[in-house]
């Protein structure tokens, strides 16, 4: 009898600890705007909150706890905005549904930022669900100071090698 009781308690406790909680009701009152490593808490204490991730070329990539009615543009704002290297015309939102099917939604954020006139067809910004991952692709840029430092290091290495070779040839 004790073994059955112990086994049932073990199974119940392991099931409760093994599940990932992507939904939260409210948030802890003492830890609003909690910043721990790559985890950011922008939850609303009075509503349901979800956990989503943003990766790539944003200022603060990581895992976020945000209100359930947030959009992808809200998540980019929470993440500190895109960096200079981000390709905003190719944002990707990965969704995993209850059947473990993965879908990817591509959208152009430049339509929202740089459009002068309102379009007749509205630009649809995807709403987020629990467990979604927003990827902001990009590629690093080299500015003038980067090119200058690379050129200067190559030239100084070549000068040092030529001086070394001249000293070896003389002696």
Secondary structure, DSSP 8 states (H G I E B T S, - for coil): -HHHHHHHHHHHHHHHHHS---EEES--GGGTT-EETTEEE---TTSEEEEEEEEESBTT-EEEEEETT-BHHHHHHHTT-B-TTB-TTSEEEEEE-TT--EEEEEE-THHHHH-SS--SS-----B--TT-EEEE-B-----HHHHHHHHHHHHHHHHHHHHHHHHHHH-
